[in-house]
């Protein structure tokens, strides 16, 4: 049976200890798992989420674009007791301007490292998620890169 949860998480179905969840998130880390899969860490409005992405390390894999950090994705995952598995994923924003410019990418990397390190102390993930998206968008178009990183660091203190 389906049941209601706060947006943006939508539980599509619930089978024996498995839930299918649809959500949006920013991929901030991806580690190789076995030969062709990756374990990705995402920041969502509901918190930090880790899931297995099968085929993410294949050369021709359609999921390869989902671990090209930083990337904003909408995804569907199957959640079980051990590890959730991403079943579908769509790129919403690839932050191409950041990835095409090595200096912008270095500043984005600083922000992502801070997210990875400080996300355990964060309680308001909705604000963090939305603020991170805004900072990454500003980082892709602004010339005040150092100032944006400082603003992000100050925001992490609150």
Residue pairs with C-beta under 8 A, 6 or more apart in sequence:
1 14
2 11
2 12
2 13
2 14
3 11
3 14
5 11
6 46
8 22
8 23
8 24
8 44
8 45
8 46
9 21
9 22
9 23
9 44
9 46
10 21
10 22
10 23
11 19
11 20
11 21
12 20
12 21
12 22
12 76
13 19
13 20
14 20
17 80
17 81
18 78
18 79
18 80
19 78
19 79
20 76
20 77
20 78
20 79
20 87
21 76
21 77
21 78
21 79
21 84
22 74
22 75
22 76
23 44
23 45
23 46
23 49
23 74
23 75
23 76
23 77
24 44
24 45
24 72
24 73
24 74
24 75
24 92
25 42
25 43
25 44
25 49
25 72
25 73
25 75
25 129
26 42
26 43
26 44
26 70
26 71
26 72
26 73
26 129
26 132
26 133
26 136
27 40
27 41
27 42
27 66
27 67
27 68
27 69
27 70
27 71
27 72
27 73
28 41
28 42
28 43
28 69
28 70
28 112
28 115
28 116
29 40
29 41
29 69
29 112
29 116
30 38
30 39
30 40
30 41
30 53
30 56
30 67
30 69
31 38
31 39
32 38
32 57
33 39
33 52
35 57
36 54
36 55
36 56
36 57
36 58
36 61
37 52
37 53
37 54
37 55
37 56
37 57
38 52
38 53
38 56
38 57
38 67
39 50
39 51
39 52
39 53
39 83
40 50
40 51
40 52
40 53
40 56
40 66
40 67
40 86
41 48
41 49
41 50
41 116
42 48
42 49
42 50
42 51
42 73
42 75
43 49
43 115
43 119
43 125
43 128
43 129
43 132
44 125
44 129
45 125
45 126
45 129
45 130
46 125
46 126
47 125
48 119
48 120
48 125
49 77
49 84
50 83
50 84
51 75
51 77
51 83
51 84
51 85
51 86
52 83
52 84
52 85
52 86
53 63
53 66
53 67
53 86
53 89
54 63
54 85
54 86
55 61
55 62
55 63
55 64
56 63
56 64
56 66
56 67
57 64
58 64
63 86
63 89
65 71
65 91
65 94
66 73
66 75
66 86
66 89
66 91
68 94
68 99
69 112
70 95
70 98
70 108
70 112
70 136
71 91
71 93
71 94
71 95
72 91
72 92
72 93
72 94
72 95
72 133
72 136
73 89
73 90
73 91
73 92
74 89
74 90
74 92
75 86
75 88
75 89
75 90
76 86
76 87
76 88
76 89
77 84
77 85
77 86
77 87
78 84
78 85
78 87
93 133
93 136
93 137
95 108
95 136
95 137
95 139
95 140
96 140
97 104
97 140
97 141
98 104
98 105
98 108
98 136
98 139
98 140
99 105
103 145
104 139
104 140
104 145
107 139
107 145
107 146
107 148
107 149
108 136
108 139
110 149
111 132
111 135
111 136
111 139
111 149
111 152
114 152
114 153
114 156
115 128
115 132
118 156
119 128
122 128
122 156
131 152
131 155
132 152
135 148
135 151
135 152
138 148
139 145
139 148
142 148
